[in-house]
């Protein structure tokens, strides 16, 4: 009973916090909002959240080993928390901006790769990561004349989930929840059949349901969904990432379609193709480690630091 009331109290506090953030973002100039709300709150979260702070340091040590010293690890961990703050601000702010303003703020590099892939009329599977303000990738690409849906996990707090769903629907971006699995697969296949893009973040630990890959020279479990959907639909897989710049503008990087193998052995193809996906993800994380948000998640659960 005590735990339930505690969770309820946290839920009410978070919802109130989101509403206050929305008010501040609408009322304050962008530069002030990023400084006061994004930067200062992320610093406070870093100071108060000992568990997440230590987990980020642990994961950075596991990923980079002796190539980073303690000062570099600390710097990247803090940068990742700042990215979280900017992601919150951007997600709440961009829904109220004009299309022209958003196009000015978010450059798209490699759009021709997406257009050429869509020309096959089988849809496109976009694999991405929780990097930069990843939440606005689909919103920006929709301004280039494509339709986008993304696969998401249910949030523990359903009322908070409702707030973010409302934001997504407000900008015309569809959500497909990963549970129930059969429903997710059915809706995903329909999305691809309509020659739309399906966005999947693949950089989380998917446990027993995932496929084993080598991630930062360690065994990890990646989502099997992208390769499975590609095998069934014939849709190409394009890696796409959003990179934040210092001036709070962004660049979306659209890579060419991955060259997938199709040997007739589905299990082998699943392993090899999933590894190709995670290698591109790792390349971007290594290049922009301070922009990856998932340092605070257990990527390698069976490893002791």
ROKELO-362900 format. One record per residue: z, y, x of N, C-alpha, C in turn; residue in one letter; residue number from 0. Coordinates in steps of 0.001 Angstrom, whole numbers, m for minus. Layout:
ROTOR     npz     npy     npx    capz    capy    capx     cpz     cpy     cpx type seq
ROTOR       Z       Y       X       Z       Y       X       Z       Y       X    A NUM
...
END
This chain:
ROTOR     npz     npy     npx    capz    capy    capx     cpz     cpy     cpx type seq
ROTOR       0   m1200     832       0       0       0       0    1259     872    X   0
ROTOR     847    1238    1931     932    2396    2827    m401    2656    3509    X   1
ROTOR   m1053    1570    3979   m2347    1716    4651   m3393    2284    3698    X   2
ROTOR   m3345    1840    2436   m4327    2317    1466   m4168    3814    1236    X   3
ROTOR   m2930    4277    1095   m2697    5714     903   m3071    6502    2154    X   4
ROTOR   m2843    5892    3316   m3221    6563    4567   m4733    6736    4638    X   5
ROTOR   m5481    5663    4305   m6945    5744    4314   m7436    6758    3292    X   6
ROTOR   m6774    6797    2123   m7151    7765    1094   m6935    9188    1603    X   7
ROTOR   m5822    9398    2284   m5544   10724    2834   m6574   11141    3866    X   8
ROTOR   m6951   10212    4727   m7980   10495    5736   m9303   10822    5063    X   9
ROTOR   m9635   10054    4009  m10894   10267    3291  m10943   11662    2675    X  10
ROTOR   m9845   12064    2039   m9782   13398    1427   m9906   14474    2502    X  11
ROTOR   m9244   14262    3625   m9291   15223    4729  m10712   15370    5269    X  12
ROTOR  m11411   14241    5447  m12777   14272    5982  m13719   14976    5016    X  13
ROTOR  m13612   14653    3722  m14475   15298    2726  m14250   16807    2706    X  14
ROTOR  m12991   17202    2763  m12677   18634    2790  m13246   19278    4049    X  15
ROTOR  m13157   18549    5167  m13695   19065    6425  m15194   19275    6362    X  16
ROTOR  m15907   18336    5739  m17363   18460    5601  m17716   19681    4755    X  17
ROTOR  m16976   19889    3675  m17249   21042    2809  m16989   22356    3549    X  18
ROTOR  m15936   22379    4362  m15654   23580    5156  m16761   23816    6173    X  19
ROTOR  m17226   22730    6807  m18325   22844    7766  m19575   23402    7104    X  20
ROTOR  m19890   22892    5921  m21068   23380    5201  m20959   24879    4935    X  21
ROTOR  m19777   25305    4540  m19569   26733    4266  m19726   27561    5537    X  22
ROTOR  m19119   27108    6627  m19185   27847    7887  m20607   27923    8422    X  23
ROTOR  m21331   26806    8329  m22700   26768    8852  m23598   27725    8082    X  24
ROTOR  m23392   27810    6768  m24187   28733    5955  m23800   30187    6208    X  25
ROTOR  m22532   30416    6536  m22026   31784    6645  m22191   32383    8038    X  26
ROTOR  m22117   31535    9072  m22121   32038   10445  m23518   32033   11050    X  27
ROTOR  m23794   32941   11987  m25039   32857   12763  m25079   31524   13511    X  28
ROTOR  m26275   31011   13753  m26420   29696   14374  m25671   29600   15697    X  29
ROTOR  m25780   30626   16534  m25138   30577   17854  m23624   30450   17737    X  30
ROTOR  m23042   31144   16755  m21592   31076   16549  m21203   29721   15975    X  31
ROTOR  m22015   29205   15067  m21728   27894   14470  m21715   26807   15536    X  32
ROTOR  m22690   26844   16442  m22736   25841   17507  m21534   25966   18438    X  33
ROTOR  m21123   27194   18715  m20000   27403   19626  m18670   27025   18989    X  34
ROTOR  m18396   27598   17809  m17093   27406   17181  m16955   26034   16538    X  35
ROTOR  m17982   25630   15818  m17885   24386   15059  m18310   23188   15901    X  36
ROTOR  m19460   23304   16560  m19970   22175   17324  m19221   21942   18613    X  37
ROTOR  m19170   22953   19483  m18597   22782   20815  m17081   22645   20785    X  38
ROTOR  m16406   23560   20117  m14946   23543   20137  m14371   22326   19411    X  39
ROTOR  m14968   21963   18272  m14468   20788   17549  m14698   19501   18335    X  40
ROTOR  m15839   19418   19025  m16103   18223   19827  m15129   18137   21001    X  41
ROTOR  m14773   19283   21587  m13765   19297   22651  m12413   18826   22117    X  42
ROTOR  m12079   19291   20919  m10811   18895   20309  m10802   17400   20017    X  43
ROTOR  m11911   16884   19491  m12026   15453   19207  m11871   14646   20492    X  44
ROTOR  m12463   15125   21572  m12366   14429   22859  m10912   14390   23339    X  45
ROTOR  m10207   15482   23165   m8816   15553   23613   m7902   14658   22779    X  46
ROTOR   m8139   14627   21460   m7222   13932   20558   m7536   12452   20384    X  47
ROTOR   m8802   12085   20554   m9202   10699   20292   m9154    9881   21581    X  48
ROTOR   m7974    9441   21917   m7791    8696   23166   m8611    7412   23179    X  49
ROTOR   m8636    6709   22048   m9368    5441   21986  m10848    5642   22278    X  50
ROTOR  m11481    6589   21588  m12913    6822   21790  m13211    7374   23183    X  51
ROTOR  m12331    8213   23671  m12507    8777   25011  m12480    7670   26070    X  52
ROTOR  m11496    6777   25958  m11381    5694   26933  m12519    4685   26804    X  53
ROTOR  m12971    4455   25557  m14070    3514   25352  m15365    4058   25944    X  54
ROTOR  m15578    5356   25806  m16767    5970   26400  m16741    5826   27914    X  55
ROTOR  m15603    6084   28523  m15480    5941   29973  m15713    4496   30400    X  56
ROTOR  m15143    3568   29633  m15295    2142   29945  m16754    1729   29901    X  57
ROTOR  m17452    2120   28821  m18853    1734   28673  m19732    2351   29753    X  58
ROTOR  m19443    3581   30137  m20208    4220   31206  m20009    3480   32524    X  59
ROTOR  m18792    3040   32763  m18512    2276   33979  m19232     933   33955    X  60
ROTOR  m19250     284   32778  m19957    m991   32644  m21457    m818   32839    X  61
ROTOR  m21999     264   32303  m23448     476   32353  m23933     888   33739    X  62
ROTOR  m23198    1782   34376  m23682    2364   35629  m22959    1866   36873    X  63
ROTOR  m21824    1190   36682  m21113     630   37820  m20750    1669   38865    X  64
ROTOR  m20974    1315   40125  m20592    2183   41241  m21574    3319   41488    X  65
ROTOR  m22658    3381   40693  m23640    4456   40901  m23123    5801   40408    X  66
ROTOR  m22056    5779   39598  m21433    7017   39129  m19983    7063   39586    X  67
ROTOR  m19533    8230   40016  m18120    8379   40344  m17353    8820   39101    X  68
ROTOR  m16040    8901   39210  m15214    9208   38036  m15514   10587   37465    X  69
ROTOR  m15855   11543   38324  m16182   12889   37856  m17475   12889   37046    X  70
ROTOR  m18466   12128   37490  m19735   12036   36766  m19551   11330   35429    X  71
ROTOR  m18737   10282   35420  m18454    9565   34175  m17784   10498   33169    X  72
ROTOR  m16820   11279   33640  m16124   12218   32766  m17084   13259   32205    X  73
ROTOR  m17979   13753   33049  m18939   14773   32626  m19878   14239   31548    X  74
ROTOR  m20367   13011   31719  m21278   12415   30740  m20550   12135   29431    X  75
ROTOR  m19318   11637   29519  m18541   11352   28307  m18330   12626   27490    X  76
ROTOR  m17967   13705   28162  m17767   14976   27463  m19076   15482   26848    X  77
ROTOR  m20172   15321   27588  m21476   15753   27070  m21853   14971   25821    X  78
ROTOR  m21534   13677   25802  m21828   12848   24633  m21061   13335   23408    X  79
ROTOR  m19805   13719   23599  m19010   14249   22489  m19576   15584   22006    X  80
ROTOR  m20072   16402   22937  m20703   17665   22526  m21964   17397   21717    X  81
ROTOR  m22694   16354   22100  m23888   15978   21341  m23517   15584   19917    X  82
ROTOR  m22389   14897   19759  m21922   14555   18409  m21717   15815   17583    X  83
ROTOR  m21082   16821   18193  m20851   18073   17480  m22146   18735   17074    X  84
ROTOR  m23117   18763   17991  m24403   19374   17659  m25121   18587   16575    X  85
ROTOR  m25000   17260   16614  m25653   16430   15601  m25132   16756   14208    X  86
ROTOR  m23826   16927   14094  m23235   17286   12800  m23770   18636   12328    X  87
ROTOR  m23764   19627   13226  m24241   20963   12861  m25707   20915   12450    X  88
ROTOR  m26536   20273   13265  m27971   20214   12970  m28245   19517   11641    X  89
ROTOR  m27557   18387   11409  m27784   17614   10187  m27470   18450    8947    X  90
ROTOR  m26389   19205    9013  m25984   20022    7870  m26790   21315    7766    X  91
ROTOR  m27288   21813    8899  m27967   23110    8925  m29440   23017    8560    X  92
ROTOR  m30107   21975    9044  m31562   21932    8938  m32062   21794    7509    X  93
ROTOR  m31231   21250    6629  m31681   21061    5247  m31946   22391    4540    X  94
ROTOR  m31389   23489    5065  m31552   24799    4429  m32574   25685    5137    X  95
ROTOR  m33220   25169    6182  m34208   25960    6915  m35605   25747    6344    X  96
ROTOR  m36479   26718    6546  m37862   26583    6094  m38616   25617    7002    X  97
ROTOR  m39721   25079    6499  m40519   24153    7300  m41052   24817    8564    X  98
ROTOR  m41481   26063    8441  m41997   26774    9616  m40913   26930   10678    X  99
ROTOR  m39705   27231   10250  m38600   27393   11192  m38286   26068   11878    X 100
ROTOR  m38288   24992   11103  m37990   23678   11671  m39067   23260   12665    X 101
ROTOR  m40321   23547   12341  m41402   23224   13270  m41263   24003   14571    X 102
ROTOR  m40769   25233   14474  m40535   26032   15679  m39409   25439   16529    X 103
ROTOR  m38423   24866   15863  m37246   24354   16564  m37438   22943   17110    X 104
ROTOR  m38331   22160   16488  m38509   20761   16888  m39962   20509   17273    X 105
ROTOR  m40210   20373   18550  m41547   20061   19052  m41787   18556   18958    X 106
ROTOR  m43000   18158   18635  m43358   16742   18569  m44347   16435   19683    X 107
ROTOR  m43950   15548   20576  m44779   15153   21709  m45261   13722   21498    X 108
ROTOR  m46574   13527   21383  m47124   12191   21188  m47466   11880   19748    X 109
ROTOR  m47665   12924   18935  m47979   12717   17519  m49240   11876   17342    X 110
ROTOR  m50166   11996   18285  m51412   11223   18193  m51134    9723   18209    X 111
ROTOR  m50059    9298   18876  m49708    7876   18896  m49326    7385   17503    X 112
ROTOR  m48598    8222   16774  m48202    7868   15411  m49407    7859   14481    X 113
ROTOR  m50259    8868   14578  m51436    8957   13713  m52360    7759   13924    X 114
ROTOR  m52579    7392   15185  m53453    6258   15483  m52865    4954   14959    X 115
ROTOR  m51547    4809   15058  m50900    3599   14556  m50996    3508   13042    X 116
ROTOR  m50853    4632   12353  m50954    4636   10893  m52375    4372   10414    X 117
ROTOR  m53350    4606   11271  m54750    4377   10895  m55029    2909   10611    X 118
ROTOR  m54143    2022   11083  m54314     587   10827  m53909     192    9411    X 119
ROTOR  m53271    1117    8689  m52900     920    7279  m51885    m209    7067    X 120
ROTOR  m51061    m462    8073  m50024   m1489    7935  m48623    m906    8068    X 121
ROTOR  m48546     419    8045  m47265    1069    8256  m46899    1078    9728    X 122
ROTOR  m45790    1728   10040  m45319    1811   11425  m43805    1612   11451    X 123
ROTOR  m43361     747   12350  m41930     551   12568  m41514    1430   13739    X 124
ROTOR  m40703    2425   13461  m40198    3322   14499  m38843    2796   14968    X 125
ROTOR  m38747    2441   16242  m37458    2036   16801  m36894    3215   17576    X 126
ROTOR  m35627    3487   17341  m35015    4662   17945  m33586    4340   18340    X 127
ROTOR  m32852    5376   18734  m31468    5214   19160  m30644    6379   18640    X 128
ROTOR  m29338    6205   18665  m28426    7283   18280  m28345    8264   19452    X 129
ROTOR  m29416    9009   19617  m29563    9922   20749  m29965   11299   20245    X 130
ROTOR  m29343   12340   20808  m29631   13678   20330  m29342   13764   18836    X 131
ROTOR  m29999   14680   18171  m29833   14795   16720  m30819   13847   16046    X 132
ROTOR  m30532   12544   16187  m31442   11497   15711  m31653   11553   14201    X 133
ROTOR  m30723   12160   13482  m30770   12181   12019  m31942   12976   11456    X 134
ROTOR  m32558   13836   12277  m33626   14699   11750  m35016   14250   12193    X 135
ROTOR  m35115   13073   12819  m36429   12584   13255  m37368   12416   12065    X 136
ROTOR  m36910   11673   11060  m37760   11420    9898  m38122   12692    9162    X 137
ROTOR  m37159   13589    9020  m37379   14858    8324  m38495   15646    8990    X 138
ROTOR  m38469   15716   10322  m39500   16469   11045  m40858   15778   10963    X 139
ROTOR  m40896   14463   11092  m42176   13753   11046  m42821   13848    9671    X 140
ROTOR  m42009   13955    8634  m42554   14100    7289  m43350   15386    7142    X 141
ROTOR  m43061   16369    7974  m43801   17633    7931  m45196   17505    8536    X 142
ROTOR  m45478   16336    9101  m46819   16057    9624  m47634   15214    8650    X 143
ROTOR  m47152   15123    7401  m47925   14442    6372  m47658   12963    6223    X 144
ROTOR  m46562   12468    6810  m46230   11054    6663  m44965   10921    5823    X 145
ROTOR  m44762    9746    5253  m43547    9469    4498  m42650    8570    5340    X 146
ROTOR  m41345    8833    5262  m40410    8123    6133  m39207    7598    5364    X 147
ROTOR  m38796    6400    5733  m37536    5826    5269  m36783    5354    6506    X 148
ROTOR  m35464    5325    6421  m34731    4764    7551  m33671    3795    7061    X 149
ROTOR  m33431    2793    7897  m32435    1781    7566  m31076    2244    8082    X 150
ROTOR  m30073    2188    7210  m28739    2669    7577  m27680    1667    7144    X 151
ROTOR  m26572    1713    7826  m25410     930    7429  m24585    1727    6420    X 152
ROTOR  m23906    1002    5542  m22979    1675    4633  m21817    2252    5433    X 153
ROTOR  m21381    3458    5066  m20195    4039    5673  m18948    3458    5009    X 154
ROTOR  m17867    3417    5754  m16614    2913    5188  m16150    3781    4024    X 155
ROTOR  m16348    5069    4167  m15960    6016    3113  m17180    6273    2231    X 156
ROTOR  m17204    5699    1042  m18372    5811     170  m18588    7241    m331    X 157
ROTOR  m17525    8009    m488  m17703    9390    m935  m18363   10218     167    X 158
ROTOR  m18007    9933    1424  m18658   10605    2548  m20115   10165    2644    X 159
ROTOR  m20340    8884    2388  m21710    8360    2373  m22545    9079    1321    X 160
ROTOR  m21935    9362     177  m22644   10058    m901  m23078   11453    m456    X 161
ROTOR  m22236   12134     318  m22578   13476     804  m23818   13423    1684    X 162
ROTOR  m23846   12468    2611  m24982   12379    3521  m26236   11854    2825    X 163
ROTOR  m26053   10985    1838  m27203   10538    1044  m27821   11716     305    X 164
ROTOR  m26975   12572    m227  m27450   13749    m960  m28262   14658     m48    X 165
ROTOR  m27806   14811    1201  m28535   15633    2166  m29903   15022    2452    X 166
ROTOR  m29940   13706    2665  m31211   13026    2955  m32181   13147    1791    X 167
ROTOR  m31686   12910     598  m32549   12983    m579  m33031   14404    m826    X 168
ROTOR  m32200   15374    m475  m32564   16779    m652  m33795   17139     172    X 169
ROTOR  m33945   16507    1344  m35101   16794    2203  m36210   15758    2023    X 170
ROTOR  m36026   14835    1067  m37081   13879     753  m37123   12643    1614    X 171
ROTOR  m36064   12399    2373  m36035   11230    3247  m35316   10078    2550    X 172
ROTOR  m35954    8920    2497  m35398    7769    1795  m34481    6964    2710    X 173
ROTOR  m33478    6348    2091  m32541    5494    2814  m32663    4070    2288    X 174
ROTOR  m32725    3110    3206  m32662    1691    2857  m31424    1129    3540    X 175
ROTOR  m30457     670    2768  m29246     129    3375  m29484   m1293    3878    X 176
ROTOR  m28808   m1634    4969  m29040   m2934    5612  m28372   m4094    4873    X 177
ROTOR  m27607   m3796    3845  m26992   m4831    3017  m27276   m4533    1555    X 178
ROTOR  m27579   m5545     746  m27801   m6949    1085  m29072   m7130    1934    X 179
ROTOR  m29079   m8134    2792  m30171   m8324    3744  m31506   m8543    3043    X 180
ROTOR  m31524   m9393    2010  m32789   m9691    1325  m33363   m8441     659    X 181
ROTOR  m32498   m7632      83  m32959   m6377    m527  m33514   m5442     533    X 182
ROTOR  m32828   m5372    1655  m33287   m4534    2765  m34665   m4978    3244    X 183
ROTOR  m34862   m6279    3409  m36150   m6798    3873  m37249   m6507    2857    X 184
ROTOR  m36937   m6698    1576  m37940   m6478     529  m38381   m5014     484    X 185
ROTOR  m37415   m4106     516  m37743   m2677     473  m38453   m2223    1748    X 186
ROTOR  m38072   m2816    2868  m38722   m2471    4138  m40179   m2905    4139    X 187
ROTOR  m40447   m4106    3647  m41825   m4602    3582  m42663   m3743    2641    X 188
ROTOR  m42065   m3300    1529  m42790   m2429     599  m43105   m1079    1250    X 189
ROTOR  m42164    m573    2033  m42385     692    2745  m43578     578    3683    X 190
ROTOR  m43641    m495    4440  m44748    m700    5379  m46062    m934    4638    X 191
ROTOR  m45999   m1653    3513  m47214   m1914    2730  m47819    m626    2179    X 192
ROTOR  m46986     400    1997  m47477    1707    1534  m47969    2575    2699    X 193
ROTOR  m48027    1984    3877  m48457    2682    5101  m47554    3871    5418    X 194
ROTOR  m46245    3641    5276  m45247    4649    5622  m44540    4236    6907    X 195
ROTOR  m43675    5114    7414  m42934    4751    8616  m41512    4328    8246    X 196
ROTOR  m41028    3340    8976  m39693    2792    8767  m38913    2989   10062    X 197
ROTOR  m37827    3756    9990  m37061    4106   11184  m35831    3205   11292    X 198
ROTOR  m35679    2580   12465  m34557    1673   12699  m33893    2026   14025    X 199
ROTOR  m32590    2331   13996  m31840    2517   15240  m31387    1143   15732    X 200
ROTOR  m31749     812   16956  m31545    m558   17446  m30471    m650   18526    X 201
ROTOR  m29725     415   18742  m28838     486   19905  m27380     175   19591    X 202
ROTOR  m27131    m640   18577  m25768   m1043   18266  m25590   m2528   18516    X 203
ROTOR  m24340   m2946   18651  m24028   m4360   18835  m24090   m5051   17472    X 204
ROTOR  m25070   m5940   17301  m25262   m6594   16007  m24603   m7966   15935    X 205
ROTOR  m23791   m8304   16932  m22998   m9519   16876  m23817  m10783   16682    X 206
ROTOR  m23257  m11712   15906  m23895  m13018   15722  m25261  m12917   15058    X 207
ROTOR  m25502  m11863   14295  m26784  m11705   13604  m27883  m11184   14525    X 208
ROTOR  m27501  m10692   15686  m28476  m10080   16578  m29153  m11075   17499    X 209
ROTOR  m30161  m10570   18220  m30876  m11369   19209  m30377  m10952   20589    X 210
ROTOR  m30191  m11921   21472  m29645  m11644   22799  m30669  m10945   23682    X 211
ROTOR  m30262   m9820   24276  m31126   m9061   25181  m30324   m8656   26415    X 212
ROTOR  m31041   m8264   27449  m30417   m7729   28655  m30405   m6210   28541    X 213
ROTOR  m29201   m5651   28433  m29039   m4213   28211  m28119   m3667   29294    X 214
ROTOR  m28651   m2843   30185  m27901   m2360   31341  m27363   m3533   32168    X 215
ROTOR  m28216   m4542   32352  m27885   m5716   33173  m26727   m6530   32618    X 216
ROTOR  m26498   m6412   31321  m25465   m7200   30664  m26011   m7750   29348    X 217
ROTOR  m25480   m8894   28950  m25917   m9518   27708  m25407   m8723   26510    X 218
ROTOR  m26324   m8412   25584  m25961   m7654   24383  m26729   m8219   23193    X 219
ROTOR  m26313   m7834   22003  m26953   m8308   20779  m27660   m7150   20074    X 220
ROTOR  m28982   m7263   19954  m29787   m6215   19330  m30271   m6663   17957    X 221
ROTOR  m30595   m5720   17106  m31111   m6037   15772  m32412   m6829   15872    X 222
ROTOR  m32522   m7873   15083  m33752   m8680   15056  m34768   m8120   14069    X 223
ROTOR  m34334   m7173   13229  m35175   m6657   12160  m36521   m6102   12579    X 224
ROTOR  m36600   m5244   13608  m37895   m4660   13970  m38960   m5696   14294    X 225
ROTOR  m38616   m6667   15124  m39603   m7690   15505  m39935   m8579   14316    X 226
ROTOR  m38932   m8952   13530  m39169   m9797   12358  m40106   m9112   11365    X 227
ROTOR  m39865   m7839   11107  m40720   m7093   10177  m42135   m6947   10726    X 228
ROTOR  m42247   m6746   12023  m43571   m6639   12639  m44323   m7958   12548    X 229
ROTOR  m43618   m9067   12773  m44243  m10389   12684  m44765  m10658   11276    X 230
ROTOR  m44020  m10217   10270  m44390  m10510    8882  m45427   m9545    8315    X 231
ROTOR  m45417   m8312    8796  m46293   m7290    8204  m47501   m6930    9056    X 232
ROTOR  m47405   m7199   10349  m48466   m6769   11259  m48342   m5316   11671    X 233
ROTOR  m47249   m4661   11275  m47043   m3249   11616  m46715   m3103   13096    X 234
ROTOR  m47284   m2102   13754  m46948   m1853   15159  m45549   m1260   15292    X 235
ROTOR  m44976   m1395   16479  m43658    m843   16774  m43804     305   17763    X 236
ROTOR  m43332    1494   17346  m43395    2676   18207  m41982    3145   18554    X 237
ROTOR  m41644    3260   19831  m40372    3865   20214  m40449    5387   20042    X 238
ROTOR  m39455    5953   19379  m39416    7401   19125  m37987    7899   19366    X 239
ROTOR  m37870    8980   20124  m36545    9513   20449  m36534   11028   20310    X 240
ROTOR  m35387   11570   19917  m35231   13020   19840  m34307   13482   20958    X 241
ROTOR  m34787   14454   21737  m34026   14985   22860  m33608   16421   22555    X 242
ROTOR  m32323   16701   22678  m31821   18065   22497  m32056   18887   23760    X 243
ROTOR  m32378   20159   23573  m32504   21071   24707  m31322   22034   24717    X 244
ROTOR  m31115   22693   25845  m29945   23558   26025  m29894   24702   25014    X 245
ROTOR  m31064   25153   24563  m31112   26289   23633  m31038   25856   22171    X 246
ROTOR  m30616   24609   21934  m30457   24050   20588  m31791   23823   19876    X 247
ROTOR  m32871   23758   20630  m34140   23269   20097  m34275   21810   20525    X 248
ROTOR  m35351   21156   20079  m35466   19719   20311  m36914   19324   20611    X 249
ROTOR  m37046   18154   21211  m38357   17533   21386  m38294   16101   20881    X 250
ROTOR  m39224   15736   20007  m39361   14343   19584  m40416   13691   20462    X 251
ROTOR  m40033   12619   21140  m40935   11888   22020  m41435   10638   21294    X 252
ROTOR  m42746   10566   21062  m43342    9397   20407  m44117    8607   21449    X 253
ROTOR  m43624    7419   21760  m44269    6560   22752  m45451    5820   22114    X 254
ROTOR  m46388    5333   22920  m47461    4479   22386  m46876    3193   21811    X 255
ROTOR  m47614    2503   20944  m47121    1236   20388  m46812     234   21496    X 256
ROTOR  m45743    m524   21315  m45411   m1562   22290  m46436   m2688   22228    X 257
ROTOR  m46746   m3248   23370  m47650   m4395   23431  m46820   m5656   23222    X 258
ROTOR  m46829   m6154   22004  m46018   m7309   21640  m46773   m8603   21907    X 259
ROTOR  m46031   m9648   22249  m46672  m10950   22432  m46665  m11702   21106    X 260
ROTOR  m47624  m12571   20933  m47709  m13418   19742  m48205  m14780   20189    X 261
ROTOR  m47265  m15595   20672  m47611  m16880   21280  m47662  m18025   20282    X 262
ROTOR  m47167  m17757   19066  m47056  m18836   18092  m45654  m19416   18046    X 263
ROTOR  m44872  m19132   19075  m43470  m19551   19125  m42627  m18350   18699    X 264
ROTOR  m42200  m18322   17433  m41523  m17145   16894  m40211  m16827   17604    X 265
ROTOR  m39462  m17865   17991  m38195  m17623   18684  m38430  m16962   20037    X 266
ROTOR  m39410  m17475   20768  m39742  m16885   22068  m40249  m15456   21893    X 267
ROTOR  m41131  m15262   20916  m41674  m13923   20662  m40560  m12946   20289    X 268
ROTOR  m39592  m13426   19509  m38463  m12584   19121  m37696  m12115   20351    X 269
ROTOR  m37399  m13031   21266  m36622  m12683   22463  m37396  m11724   23371    X 270
ROTOR  m38647  m12057   23636  m39449  m11252   24565  m39711   m9858   24003    X 271
ROTOR  m40092   m9793   22744  m40417   m8495   22141  m39175   m7623   21945    X 272
ROTOR  m38051   m8255   21609  m36801   m7496   21478  m36391   m6911   22826    X 273
ROTOR  m36621   m7673   23893  m36310   m7169   25226  m37181   m5965   25571    X 274
ROTOR  m38435   m6002   25167  m39327   m4859   25412  m38802   m3604   24718    X 275
ROTOR  m38293   m3781   23504  m37755   m2639   22759  m36540   m2057   23468    X 276
ROTOR  m35587   m2923   23810  m34332   m2420   24378  m34545   m1816   25759    X 277
ROTOR  m35575   m2250   26472  m35858   m1663   27790  m36302    m207   27668    X 278
ROTOR  m37064     105   26611  m37458    1501   26393  m36235    2331   26009    X 279
ROTOR  m35377    1764   25156  m34141    2453   24774  m33296    2746   26012    X 280
ROTOR  m33139    1745   26859  m32337    1921   28076  m32935    2989   28989    X 281
ROTOR  m34257    3034   29070  m34925    4036   29909  m34531    5447   29479    X 282
ROTOR  m34512    5680   28173  m34158    7012   27675  m32670    7303   27847    X 283
ROTOR  m31832    6298   27649  m30394    6514   27834  m30087    6846   29287    X 284
ROTOR  m30738    6161   30204  m30526    6446   31629  m30983    7863   31981    X 285
ROTOR  m32035    8317   31323  m32559    9651   31608  m31706   10743   30967    X 286
ROTOR  m31153   10452   29777  m30347   11444   29047  m29003   10828   28632    X 287
ROTOR  m28185   10396   29579  m26949    9683   29215  m25974   10512   28382    X 288
ROTOR  m25953   11830   28600  m25038   12673   27844  m25454   12898   26407    X 289
ROTOR  m26662   12457   26055  m27136   12629   24679  m27026   11351   23851    X 290
ROTOR  m26556   10274   24477  m26401    9025   23719  m25022    9017   23069    X 291
ROTOR  m24985    8819   21757  m23734    8891   21003  m22936    7594   21030    X 292
ROTOR  m23579    6490   21370  m22936    5188   21202  m22100    4724   22388    X 293
ROTOR  m21780    5633   23294  m20834    5253   24349  m19471    4924   23756    X 294
ROTOR  m19206    5378   22541  m17892    5138   21930  m17863    3855   21105    X 295
ROTOR  m18921    3050   21184  m18954    1778   20454  m18902     598   21417    X 296
ROTOR  m18436    m532   20928  m18333   m1730   21762  m19699   m2405   21871    X 297
ROTOR  m20436   m2042   22909  m21768   m2615   23112  m21689   m4010   23718    X 298
ROTOR  m20687   m4234   24541  m20537   m5516   25231  m19123   m6017   24974    X 299
ROTOR  m18920   m6661   23832  m17569   m7007   23380  m16885   m8046   24258    X 300
ROTOR  m17662   m8911   24904  m17063  m10005   25669  m16900   m9675   27148    X 301
ROTOR  m16942   m8386   27463  m16837   m7964   28855  m15543   m7199   29047    X 302
ROTOR  m14854   m7510   30101  m13646   m6774   30454  m13960   m5781   31561    X 303
ROTOR  m13568   m4541   31345  m13825   m3520   32360  m12869   m3690   33532    X 304
END
